[in-house]
Amino acid sequence: MQSSFSVRGSHLKRLAGSLLTASVIGCATPQPRFNVPPLPGERDNRSIDAPITRVSHTEPADKVTKIEPAATQVDEWAQLALSKNPRLGKATFAIDAAQGRYVQAGLYPNPNLAANWDEIGDRTGPGGILNVPRFTQEIVTAKKLSLSQAVAATEVDQAALALMRERYAVLGAVREAFYDLYALERRIAVLDELVNLANEATKTSKILLENKQIARLDQVQLEVELSRFRSQAEAARRELPGARRRLAAVVGDPRLTVGTAAGPYEEVPVYDQDRTLDLVLATHPDVRTAKVGVDRAQAAIRRAEVEPIPNVTFTTGYIRQFENRSHDFALGLSAPVPVWNRNQGNIRAAKAELGMALQEVGRTENELSERVAIASRAYAAALKLAAQYRDDILPKAEETYKLSLEAFKGGQFEYLRVIQAQRAVAEARLEYNRALGDAWKSAAELSALLLEEWWPGPAPKRPGPGAGPVVVPAPKPAPK
């Protein structure tokens, strides 16, 4: 199977900008110049123009949003998670905290006002010497404030990228949980159909037993198969509430009511491993955060290197000398002399941190490459297995069952062969469903690594004025 796909980056740029802007707009303080590397290439229209808004997770129970237990698609849950999941709210506040540190790094030192009254009660002048007000101001040199802000600005960039990372991690988790639920519901549907088939076979066996065409042993074996399918269907149904609660928890509100899953299931998105890896290494927030970490380390070195340049402290004040009744003024300048402490230890540490930041880029790329490789391997294997079951194994198993059943009714086969054929059909259908579920879950992880906003399809068209409601297609029936 040859696979290919296309991902563009223009809207990812817009998305990254919106994530940054949403966290910064509204502050009356100076804004940093973000140095987040641009995203290469172009991307299709799978983006959301609306910025992320901060939400409260302390709503009373009677005001919690509820989704009616109807058929829902994965993007409905994904978009709900973007407004409710506390991971995104926490990451948004982290941007605010980094923005505050950026502002603080550029603030000038406060002046110092003091009052001194010396030589009180001196015999030549009991009033002594009054120095009030005494004003002291430290003058920052060598652009230390702007260099400190340059370091803090990279931290704002990293916090914004952390929000983007959390965003797509949440989307990937929601998609994986959704298709885990979807696969379980399809498994239940397959088992229910197998129960019906086994039940029909059992009824037929009773008639054949009454006509003495089969032995009691054959009927017992059919009843065992029927009980086995019923037990598996009941066990799968007992898993269903937990799968739904898991999806609600991943979305961000475990009190949500989850209905049945709908949307595509047979048509799994197609990914190419090599192109996926290239795009992940070029666009993923973890790589970009590591590269911004290199910029931060370089800015920290520049800041550490100017620290030995002394700041100048300016002092002035009014002096009233009561002993000779004079009015005087004082002016003074002072600065430390960098003889022993020239910040050499911090400079050395900053250079070492630059080396660590460079190594972090490589480590992050290796880790992402491993994640892509693991997800792609599982995806390719599950997709190939599903294709084999759909195109080869399942049709042959169904044909074998049909022929054996007809032959048995004509008195040509033993019923044991019918049971074996029936079991082969059951196993083929369940394995086909399991392979599709595994492929979807691996594809969900790949979609998060590729920063796909709308998945598995394009963004839905918003209905215009007077348009009817958006129709959600019903889930496809289980394969026969």
C-alpha positions in Angstrom: 0.0 0.0 0.0 1.4 3.4 -1.0 0.4 6.2 1.3 0.9 10.0 1.2 -0.6 13.0 2.8 -0.2 16.8 2.8 0.2 19.1 5.8 0.6 22.9 5.5 1.9 25.3 8.0 0.5 28.8 7.4 -2.4 28.2 9.8 -0.1 26.7 12.3 1.8 30.0 12.3 -1.5 31.8 12.8 -2.4 29.3 15.6 0.9 29.8 17.3 0.4 33.6 17.1 -3.1 33.4 18.5 -1.8 31.2 21.4 0.8 33.8 22.2 -1.4 36.8 21.7 -4.3 35.4 23.7 -2.0 35.3 26.7 -0.3 38.7 26.3 -3.0 41.1 25.1 -4.4 43.3 27.8 -1.2 44.0 29.7 -0.2 47.6 30.0 3.4 46.7 30.4 6.0 46.5 27.6 5.7 43.4 25.4 8.5 41.0 24.6 9.6 40.3 21.1 8.8 36.7 20.6 11.6 34.6 18.9 9.6 31.4 18.3 11.0 29.9 15.0 8.4 30.1 12.2 6.7 26.9 11.0 7.9 25.8 7.6 5.7 24.8 4.7 2.0 25.3 4.1 -1.0 23.6 5.8 -4.6 23.0 4.9 -7.5 24.8 6.5 -7.5 22.7 9.7 -7.2 25.6 12.2 -9.2 27.5 14.7 -9.0 31.3 14.5 -10.5 31.8 18.0 -7.9 32.1 20.7 -7.8 29.9 23.8 -9.7 31.5 26.7 -9.1 30.9 30.3 -11.9 28.9 32.0 -13.0 28.2 35.5 -13.1 24.7 36.7 -15.1 25.4 39.9 -18.5 25.6 38.3 -21.4 24.3 40.5 -22.8 20.9 39.6 -26.1 22.4 38.4 -24.4 24.6 35.8 -22.1 22.0 34.3 -22.4 21.6 30.5 -24.1 18.4 29.5 -23.9 16.7 26.2 -27.0 14.7 25.4 -26.4 11.0 24.9 -26.7 11.1 21.1 -24.2 10.2 18.5 -21.2 12.5 18.6 -18.0 12.7 16.5 -14.5 13.1 17.7 -14.0 16.7 16.8 -17.0 17.7 18.9 -15.3 16.3 22.0 -11.9 17.7 21.0 -13.2 21.3 20.7 -15.0 20.9 24.0 -11.8 19.8 25.6 -10.1 23.0 24.4 -12.4 25.0 26.6 -12.7 22.8 29.6 -9.5 20.9 30.2 -7.6 22.3 33.2 -4.2 21.4 31.6 -4.8 24.2 29.1 -5.9 26.6 31.8 -2.8 25.9 33.8 -0.5 26.4 30.8 -2.3 29.8 30.1 -1.5 31.0 33.6 2.1 29.9 33.1 2.3 32.4 30.2 0.9 35.1 32.5 3.6 34.2 35.1 6.4 34.3 32.5 5.0 37.6 31.1 5.1 39.0 34.7 8.8 38.0 35.1 9.5 39.6 31.7 8.0 42.9 32.9 9.8 42.7 36.3 13.2 42.1 34.6 13.0 45.5 32.9 12.0 47.6 35.8 14.5 50.2 37.0 15.7 50.1 40.7 13.7 52.3 43.1 15.3 55.4 44.5 16.1 55.6 48.2 15.1 58.5 50.4 16.6 58.9 53.9 16.9 61.4 56.7 20.0 61.8 58.9 20.3 63.9 62.0 23.8 63.9 63.5 25.6 65.6 66.4 22.4 66.4 68.2 23.2 68.3 71.5 26.6 69.4 70.3 27.8 72.3 72.5 28.6 74.5 69.5 25.1 73.9 68.1 22.6 71.8 70.0 20.5 71.4 66.8 23.3 69.3 65.2 23.5 68.6 61.5 20.3 67.7 59.7 20.5 65.9 56.3 17.0 65.7 54.9 16.0 64.5 52.4 18.9 62.4 51.3 18.2 60.9 47.9 20.1 57.9 46.5 19.6 56.3 43.0 21.4 53.4 41.4 22.1 54.0 37.8 22.1 50.7 35.8 24.8 50.5 33.2 25.7 48.3 30.2 22.1 47.7 29.2 21.7 45.2 32.0 17.9 45.6 32.1 17.3 45.1 28.4 19.6 42.0 28.5 17.7 40.6 31.5 14.4 41.2 29.5 15.9 39.3 26.6 16.4 36.3 28.8 12.9 36.6 30.2 11.3 37.0 26.7 12.6 33.6 25.8 10.9 32.2 28.8 7.6 33.8 27.6 8.2 32.0 24.3 8.8 28.7 26.0 5.6 29.1 28.1 3.6 29.8 24.9 5.1 26.8 23.2 4.2 24.7 26.3 0.6 25.8 25.9 0.7 24.6 22.3 2.2 21.3 23.4 -0.5 20.9 26.0 -3.2 21.8 23.4 -2.3 19.0 21.0 -1.5 16.6 23.8 -5.1 17.1 25.0 -6.4 16.7 21.4 -4.5 13.5 20.9 -5.7 12.1 24.3 -9.3 12.9 23.5 -9.0 11.3 20.0 -7.4 8.1 21.4 -10.1 7.8 24.2 -12.9 8.5 21.6 -11.7 5.7 19.3 -11.1 3.4 22.2 -14.8 3.9 23.0 -15.8 3.6 19.3 -13.9 0.3 18.9 -15.6 -1.0 22.0 -19.1 -0.1 20.8 -18.3 -1.7 17.4 -17.1 -4.8 19.2 -20.3 -5.0 21.1 -22.2 -4.7 17.8 -20.2 -7.5 16.3 -20.7 -9.7 19.3 -24.5 -9.0 19.3 -24.7 -10.1 15.7 -22.7 -13.2 16.4 -25.1 -14.0 19.3 -28.0 -13.7 16.8 -26.3 -16.0 14.4 -25.4 -18.5 17.1 -29.0 -18.3 18.4 -30.4 -19.1 14.9 -28.0 -22.0 14.6 -29.1 -23.3 18.0 -32.8 -23.1 17.0 -32.0 -24.9 13.7 -30.1 -27.6 15.6 -33.1 -28.3 17.8 -35.2 -29.0 14.7 -32.5 -31.2 13.3 -32.2 -33.0 16.6 -35.9 -33.7 16.7 -35.7 -35.1 13.2 -32.7 -37.2 14.4 -30.4 -35.6 11.8 -27.7 -34.6 14.4 -26.6 -36.0 17.7 -27.2 -34.3 21.0 -23.4 -33.6 21.2 -23.7 -31.3 18.2 -26.5 -29.3 19.8 -24.6 -29.0 23.0 -21.5 -27.6 21.2 -23.7 -25.0 19.5 -25.2 -24.0 22.9 -21.7 -23.6 24.2 -20.8 -21.3 21.4 -24.0 -19.3 22.0 -23.1 -18.9 25.7 -19.6 -17.9 24.9 -20.7 -15.1 22.6 -23.2 -13.9 25.1 -20.6 -13.8 27.8 -18.2 -11.9 25.6 -20.9 -9.4 24.7 -21.9 -8.9 28.4 -18.3 -8.4 29.4 -17.8 -5.8 26.6 -21.0 -4.0 27.8 -19.6 -3.8 31.3 -16.5 -2.0 29.9 -18.7 0.6 28.2 -19.4 2.9 31.2 -15.7 3.0 32.1 -14.8 3.9 28.5 -17.3 6.7 28.5 -16.2 8.0 31.9 -12.6 8.0 30.6 -13.5 10.1 27.6 -15.3 12.6 29.8 -12.3 12.8 32.1 -9.9 13.3 29.2 -12.1 16.1 27.9 -11.8 17.8 31.3 -15.1 17.2 33.1 -15.9 13.7 34.4 -19.5 14.8 35.0 -20.2 15.0 31.2 -22.7 12.6 29.8 -21.2 10.7 26.9 -23.4 9.2 24.2 -22.5 6.8 21.4 -19.6 7.4 19.0 -20.1 8.3 15.4 -18.1 9.3 12.4 -15.6 7.4 10.1 -14.3 4.1 11.2 -13.5 2.1 8.1 -11.5 4.9 6.4 -8.5 5.4 8.6 -6.3 8.5 7.8 -3.2 7.8 5.7 0.2 8.8 7.0 3.7 8.4 5.5 6.3 7.7 8.1 9.2 9.6 6.5 7.1 12.7 5.9 5.6 12.5 9.3 9.0 12.4 10.9 10.2 15.4 8.9 7.2 17.5 9.8 7.2 16.6 13.5 10.9 17.5 13.8 10.2 20.8 12.0 7.0 21.9 13.8 6.6 20.1 17.1 6.6 22.5 20.2 9.1 20.3 22.0 11.7 20.9 19.3 10.9 24.6 19.1 11.1 24.9 22.9 14.5 23.3 22.9 15.7 25.7 20.2 14.3 28.7 22.1 16.3 27.3 25.1 19.5 27.8 23.1 18.5 31.4 22.5 17.8 31.8 26.2 21.2 30.3 27.1 22.9 32.7 24.7 21.0 35.7 26.1 22.0 34.5 29.6 25.7 34.5 28.7 25.5 38.0 27.4 23.7 39.1 30.6 26.4 37.4 32.8 29.2 39.0 30.8 28.1 42.5 31.5 27.4 41.9 35.2 31.0 42.9 36.2 30.5 46.4 34.7 29.7 48.3 37.9 26.5 50.3 38.4 26.9 53.8 39.6 25.1 55.0 42.7 24.2 58.8 42.8 23.6 60.5 46.1 22.4 64.0 46.8 20.7 65.8 49.7 20.1 69.0 51.7 22.2 69.7 54.9 21.3 72.1 57.6 24.2 72.7 60.1 22.8 74.4 63.2 26.2 75.0 64.8 27.2 77.5 62.1 23.7 78.1 60.8 24.5 77.2 57.2 22.5 75.7 54.4 24.5 73.1 52.4 24.0 70.6 49.6 25.8 67.3 49.0 26.5 65.3 45.8 28.1 61.9 45.6 28.9 59.1 43.2 30.0 55.6 44.1 30.6 52.3 42.3 32.0 48.9 43.3 35.4 48.0 42.1 35.4 44.5 40.4 38.7 43.3 41.8 37.9 39.8 43.0 34.3 39.1 41.9 34.0 39.6 38.2 31.1 37.2 37.9 33.4 34.6 36.5 31.5 31.7 38.1 28.2 32.7 36.7 29.7 33.3 33.2 31.1 29.8 33.3 27.8 28.3 34.4 26.0 30.2 31.7 28.3 28.8 29.0 27.8 25.3 30.4 24.0 25.8 30.2 24.4 26.7 26.5 26.1 23.4 25.9 23.3 21.7 27.8 20.7 23.5 25.7 22.4 22.4 22.5 22.3 18.8 23.6 18.7 19.2 24.7 17.8 19.9 21.0 19.3 16.6 20.0 17.8 14.7 22.8 14.3 16.1 22.0 14.6 15.2 18.4 15.7 11.7 19.3 12.8 11.3 21.7 10.2 12.6 19.1 11.7 10.3 16.5 11.2 7.4 18.8 7.6 8.4 19.5 6.9 8.7 15.7 8.6 5.4 15.1 6.6 3.5 17.8 3.3 5.1 16.7 4.0 4.6 13.0 5.0 0.9 13.5 1.8 0.2 15.4 -0.2 2.2 12.9 1.2 0.4 9.9 0.9 -3.0 11.4 -2.7 -2.5 12.5 -3.6 -0.9 9.1 -2.1 -3.8 7.2 -3.8 -6.4 9.4 -7.2 -4.7 9.0 -6.7 -4.6 5.2 -5.9 -8.3 5.2 -9.0 -9.2 7.2 -11.2 -7.0 5.2 -10.0 -8.0 1.7 -9.0 -11.7 2.3 -9.6 -13.4 5.6 -13.1 -12.1 6.4 -14.7 -12.8 2.9 -13.2 -16.3 2.8 -14.4 -17.1 6.4 -17.9 -15.9 5.6 -18.0 -17.8 2.4 -16.8 -20.9 4.2 -19.5 -20.6 6.8 -22.2 -20.1 4.2 -21.1 -23.1 2.2 -20.7 -25.3 5.2 -24.1 -24.4 6.5 -25.7 -25.1 3.2 -23.8 -28.4 2.9 -24.9 -29.4 6.4 -28.5 -28.7 5.6 -28.1 -30.9 2.6 -26.7 -33.7 4.7 -23.1 -33.5 3.3 -21.2 -32.1 6.4 -21.1 -32.7 10.1 -22.3 -29.8 12.2 -18.8 -29.6 13.8 -17.5 -28.2 10.6 -20.3 -25.6 10.7 -19.3 -24.6 14.2 -15.7 -24.3 13.2 -16.7 -22.1 10.3 -18.9 -20.0 12.5 -16.1 -19.5 15.0 -13.7 -18.5 12.2 -16.2 -15.8 11.1 -16.5 -14.6 14.7 -12.8 -14.4 15.2 -12.2 -12.7 11.9 -14.8 -10.0 12.5 -13.5 -9.3 16.1 -9.9 -9.2 14.9 -10.8 -6.9 12.0 -12.6 -4.6 14.5 -9.6 -4.7 16.9 -7.1 -3.9 14.1 -9.1 -0.9 13.0 -9.3 0.3 16.6 -5.6 0.0 17.0 -5.0 1.8 13.8 -7.2 4.7 14.8 -5.6 5.0 18.2 -2.1 5.1 16.6 -3.3 7.6 14.0 -4.7 9.7 16.9 -1.2 9.9 18.4 0.3 10.8 15.0 -2.3 13.5 14.6 -1.2 15.1 17.9 2.5 14.9 16.9 1.6 16.6 13.6 -0.4 19.3 15.3 -3.6 18.5 13.3 -6.3 20.8 14.5 -9.3 19.1 12.8 -9.1 15.4 12.6 -9.8 13.1 10.8 -11.5 15.5 8.4 -11.4 19.2 7.5 -13.0 21.8 9.7 -16.8 21.7 9.5 -18.6 24.5 7.7 -20.5 26.8 10.1 -24.2 27.0 9.2 -25.2 30.4 7.9 -28.3 32.4 8.9 -31.5 30.4 8.4 -29.6 27.2 7.8 -30.7 24.0 9.4 -28.9 22.1 12.1 -25.7 20.3 11.4 -26.6 16.7 10.8 -24.3 14.1 12.5 -24.2 10.9 10.4 -25.1 7.7 12.2 -22.4 5.2 12.8 -21.9 2.5 10.2 -23.2 -0.9 10.9 -20.8 -3.6 11.9 -19.3 -5.5 9.0 -21.1 -8.6 8.0 
